Each structure stands twice: as C-alpha cells, then as structure tokens.
Amino acid sequence: MTDTGQPGPPGRPTGHGDGTRAVRAGLPEPVKNEPTLPGPVFAAHFHLPGDVSGPYTYGRDENPTWTHLERAIGELEAPGGPSAVPCLTFASGMAAISAVLFSQLRAGDAVVLPSDGYQVFPLVREQLTAFGIEVRTAPTGGDAQLDVLDGARLLWLETPSNPGLDVCDIRRLTDAAHARGALVAVDNTLATPLGQRPLELGADFSVASATKQLTGHGDLLLGYVACADAERAASVKRWRKIIGAIPGPMEAWLAHRSLATLELRVARQNANALAVAQALRGRVTGLRHPGLPDDPSHAVAARQMRRFGCVVSFELPTRARAERFLDALDLVDDATSFGGVRSTAERRGRWGGDAVADGFIRFSAGAEDTEDLVADVLRALEESAH
C-alpha cells in the first residue's frame, strides 16, 4: 500500500509514492562533486563575524545535519502539501514528548493524557502535577478521553497505544478538542508517518521516538516533533534551546541515512506482523493487532491508518510460560523497544510500569523472511507449552 497522488517537495515531480518520498526526503540540491547526503557536521560554534544573522550561529540552536533530517521528516509528516511542515529533532523520544508538554502548559492548565500510554508517563504525570498542572487520564479505546476534555489546554493521544494497541479516532477527538479551545498532540511512534499522518487528521503536533521504526536499526536514540504551524514550532524550539536536549550530529546523520529504506522496512515488517498475528489466532489469548479484521480497533484504524504497524501483543497463561516462550525463540531477540529490522519480543510486565498480565508479550516483527519468522514463533510456542 503506497501513498500515491500526493504532491512532492518543491522542485520535484508530484504524485510520488512512499518509497520514492522516503529515498529522496530532505536531500539538498545536488552540487557537483559533493555527496548526495552531506556527512555529519561536528561543530559547537560557527564562524560569526559581525552581526549574528544567518542560519548557523551556535551548536545548541542549529546544525546543518539537523536541518536536512528535519526537512526530511517534515516532508514525510506533511499532510499532502508540497512543502515540509516545521519539524524539530531531539536527543530522544522522551525529550520530544517533554518539549511539547512543558512548552505548551503552564501552572493552572489541565492536560488530558492516556491512562494506557507509554510506561514513562506516570513519571511525566508526577512532574506535571508538581508544576501545578492538572492531569486527567482516560484510556485510548472508545475515544474515552472525550469525557474528560472540557477545560483542558492540551489533549495527548497515543494511537495505537503502547503496548495494548488500542486505537482512537484522531479526527473526532481533534475536532472536539479544538472546539473546546484545546491543542492536540499525537504520539505517532508506532504508526510512523508512512502509516499515519496526525497533522493531516487535524492534530497540532505529531511526536515520535525516532529510536524505533523510523530509523529501524536499534543503534541510536532520537525524537522529533512535527508541528502544524510555525508559531507552535517556535515555542517548542525555544524549549529545546532552554533544556538543551539536542541530537548529536552523528545520530542525526544516521537517522537520515536510514530513512532511505523506511518504506522497504515498513512494508516487510508490517507484513510480518500481520502474518504472525494470523498464525497466533486460536493459540493465544488477548491477541491484538489493528490489521486483523476482527481486532476491536480495526474499524477505526482502517479509517485513519494506511499501514497497521509492526507490533503484535498477546498473552500467555503465566509468567513462566512467557519466559519459556521467549527463551525458545531463535530469530527473535528478548529486548525492549520495537521497530527494528531484527524481531524483538519481551514480557512487558517485567518493567512494572504497564497494567498488563504477567504473561503479556509485546512482539515487534522485524524484516526476516516471513515464513522463517512465523515458523520460529510457532515452534517456540509449542516448545514452551511443555
């Protein structure tokens, strides 16, 4: 499934699909005898005689390597327009999340967060409360956050949710939030901009951990915030300057390099996730993947997602059974995080931050051959039963 018929960046033909867009995203105009993608720029400061005009002054504020990457992600997150939306990169996904929350909220404001979101959110709630911000929570499924939205300054959505894979209706919630004067941020980590574009659905911010599938190799930490307008981007950028949570130039360059294979990786990983989910039907309980037609989230996901993600979740009867299953896998690493080219899985309850059963497994499909991966999962499932 590709995104056809959408305008491309300025100076390039329109109508390109996802693979072409990912390969070309953020590249500078070609210069004879120069590399297609310039290497990382390592600089704490830049030559700055006279006044301080110009794009690059000090390394905490701007870097040419960030510029290329931010343009690239901004092109992929843009809601079908010919230009990139404003995008800012950060040292990690949590740095990006924090930048939105703490740049937009003040003491006395109210924020609505998912009660089933990323496991670090309880710490975020504590810090927001300590700063005098009212925190309301509701689960992702059933658009339950609508019920606690009145008077809020910011609505935070995470869809699909991690690790439960519930989906909410971004357009419906965004329309309701805007009608009440609230801003909307969407954690788009699990979907990636090739699976879902929150800004196209009305959100003010699309936030993600680029550590995951966007870069896909499990070798760097990075986050980003794509913004619907320049005013919002300026406030987030100001926070980045204050807090200093900037990406390293090598990480930014590696991330941009990795974008060229994004569509290839996403296509294989999404196909593998769906194949694993289909193979697990009737063999496990609590099976979730938005791409399954009978999944509780499928109807909403099919309206707003172009791809359904690389993550599958399910439950095994006990902690011991789950650990035997993970030990028996040959092609799947027992590791946290998700979205890498090598499949990973973990018993999510070992961290203690998610409301999941002891036997809950979060499985992230990699880019292995589909038949090999499915066979490995089914063999491990059978061996772990004894």
Backbone hydrogen bonds, N-H to C=O, Kabsch-Sander energy under -0.5 kcal/mol:
donor,donor_aa,acceptor,acceptor_aa,energy
4,T,2,T,-1.1
5,G,15,G,-0.6
12,R,9,P,-1.8
15,G,6,Q,-2.3
16,H,6,Q,-0.6
21,R,17,G,-2.4
22,A,18,D,-2.8
23,V,19,G,-2.1
24,R,20,T,-2.1
25,A,21,R,-1.4
27,L,24,R,-1.7
34,E,31,V,-2.3
42,F,40,P,-0.7
43,A,41,V,-0.9
46,F,57,T,-1.3
57,T,55,P,-0.5
59,G,44,A,-3.1
61,D,58,Y,-1.7
62,E,58,Y,-1.8
67,T,63,N,-2.2
68,H,64,P,-1.7
69,L,65,T,-1.8
70,E,66,W,-3.7
71,R,67,T,-2.2
72,A,68,H,-2.1
73,I,69,L,-2.8
74,G,70,E,-2.3
75,E,71,R,-2.0
76,L,72,A,-1.8
77,E,73,I,-2.4
78,A,74,G,-0.9
80,G,78,A,-2.2
85,V,74,G,-1.6
88,L,225,V,-2.3
90,F,223,G,-3.1
91,A,245,A,-1.6
96,A,92,S,-1.6
97,I,93,G,-2.5
98,S,94,M,-2.8
99,A,95,A,-1.9
100,V,96,A,-1.6
101,L,97,I,-2.3
102,F,98,S,-2.9
103,S,99,A,-1.2
104,Q,100,V,-1.5
105,L,101,L,-1.5
108,G,132,G,-3.0
109,D,106,R,-2.4
111,V,134,E,-2.8
112,V,154,L,-2.5
113,L,111,V,-0.5
113,L,136,R,-3.1
115,S,138,A,-1.8
117,G,114,P,-0.9
121,F,118,Y,-2.3
123,L,120,V,-1.0
124,V,120,V,-1.5
125,R,121,F,-3.0
126,E,122,P,-1.9
127,Q,123,L,-2.0
128,L,124,V,-2.7
129,T,125,R,-2.5
130,A,126,E,-2.1
131,F,127,Q,-1.3
132,G,129,T,-1.9
133,I,128,L,-2.2
134,E,109,D,-2.7
136,R,111,V,-2.8
136,R,134,E,-0.5
138,A,113,L,-1.4
143,D,140,T,-1.2
144,A,141,G,-1.0
146,L,143,D,-1.9
147,D,144,A,-1.5
148,V,145,Q,-1.2
149,L,146,L,-1.3
152,A,149,L,-2.3
153,R,110,A,-3.3
154,L,110,A,-1.2
155,L,183,L,-2.8
156,W,112,V,-3.0
157,L,155,L,-0.5
157,L,185,A,-3.0
159,T,187,D,-1.0
161,S,166,D,-2.6
165,L,161,S,-1.9
170,I,168,C,-1.1
173,L,169,D,-2.5
174,T,170,I,-2.9
175,D,171,R,-2.6
176,A,172,R,-2.1
177,A,173,L,-2.6
178,H,174,T,-2.8
179,A,175,D,-2.0
180,R,176,A,-0.9
180,R,177,A,-0.7
181,G,178,H,-1.5
182,A,177,A,-3.0
183,L,153,R,-2.5
185,A,155,L,-2.6
186,V,205,F,-2.2
187,D,157,L,-3.2
188,N,186,V,-0.8
188,N,207,V,-3.2
192,T,188,N,-2.5
195,G,192,T,-1.6
196,Q,192,T,-1.8
200,E,197,R,-0.8
201,L,197,R,-0.9
201,L,198,P,-0.7
202,G,199,L,-1.4
203,A,198,P,-2.2
204,D,184,V,-2.1
205,F,184,V,-1.6
206,S,226,A,-2.7
207,V,186,V,-2.9
207,V,205,F,-0.5
208,A,224,Y,-2.0
210,A,208,A,-0.9
210,A,222,L,-1.0
211,T,222,L,-1.3
212,K,209,S,-1.4
215,T,210,A,-1.0
215,T,212,K,-0.8
216,G,212,K,-3.0
223,G,90,F,-1.7
224,Y,208,A,-2.1
225,V,88,L,-2.4
226,A,206,S,-3.0
227,C,86,P,-3.0
228,A,204,D,-2.3
233,A,229,D,-1.8
234,A,230,A,-2.3
235,S,231,E,-1.5
236,V,232,R,-1.9
237,K,233,A,-2.8
238,R,234,A,-2.1
239,W,235,S,-1.6
240,R,236,V,-2.2
241,K,237,K,-2.2
242,I,238,R,-2.1
243,I,239,W,-2.9
244,G,240,R,-2.4
246,I,244,G,-1.9
252,A,248,G,-2.4
253,W,249,P,-2.4
254,L,250,M,-2.8
255,A,251,E,-2.4
256,H,252,A,-2.2
257,R,253,W,-2.7
258,S,254,L,-2.1
259,L,255,A,-1.3
259,L,256,H,-0.5
260,A,256,H,-0.6
260,A,257,R,-1.0
261,T,258,S,-1.5
262,L,259,L,-1.8
265,R,261,T,-2.8
266,V,262,L,-3.2
267,A,263,E,-2.5
268,R,264,L,-2.0
269,Q,265,R,-3.0
270,N,266,V,-2.8
271,A,267,A,-1.9
272,N,268,R,-2.6
273,A,269,Q,-2.5
274,L,270,N,-2.2
275,A,271,A,-2.2
276,V,272,N,-2.7
277,A,273,A,-2.6
278,Q,274,L,-2.6
279,A,275,A,-2.1
280,L,276,V,-1.6
281,R,277,A,-0.7
281,R,278,Q,-0.8
283,R,280,L,-2.5
284,V,280,L,-1.1
285,T,315,E,-1.6
288,R,313,S,-2.8
292,L,289,H,-2.1
295,D,292,L,-2.2
298,H,295,D,-1.8
301,A,297,S,-2.7
302,A,298,H,-2.9
303,R,299,A,-0.8
303,R,300,V,-0.8
304,Q,300,V,-1.2
305,M,301,A,-3.0
306,R,195,G,-3.2
307,R,195,G,-1.0
312,V,363,F,-2.9
313,S,288,R,-2.1
314,F,361,I,-1.9
315,E,285,T,-3.0
316,L,359,G,-2.0
322,A,318,T,-2.2
323,E,319,R,-2.4
324,R,320,A,-2.2
325,F,321,R,-2.4
326,L,322,A,-2.2
327,D,323,E,-2.1
328,A,324,R,-1.7
329,L,325,F,-0.8
329,L,326,L,-0.7
333,D,343,S,-2.6
335,A,333,D,-1.3
335,A,345,A,-1.0
341,V,216,G,-2.0
343,S,341,V,-0.5
344,T,364,S,-1.9
345,A,333,D,-2.2
346,E,362,R,-1.5
348,R,346,E,-1.1
348,R,360,F,-1.3
349,G,360,F,-0.5
350,R,347,R,-1.9
351,W,348,R,-1.5
352,G,349,G,-0.7
356,V,354,D,-2.0
360,F,357,A,-1.8
361,I,314,F,-3.5
362,R,346,E,-2.2
363,F,312,V,-3.3
363,F,361,I,-0.6
364,S,344,T,-3.4
365,A,310,C,-3.0
365,A,363,F,-0.6
367,A,341,V,-3.5
373,L,369,D,-2.3
374,V,370,T,-2.7
375,A,371,E,-2.2
376,D,372,D,-2.1
377,V,373,L,-2.2
378,L,374,V,-2.5
379,R,375,A,-2.4
380,A,376,D,-2.5
381,L,377,V,-2.3
382,E,378,L,-2.1
383,E,379,R,-2.8
384,S,380,A,-2.3
385,A,381,L,-0.5
385,A,382,E,-0.9
386,H,383,E,-1.4
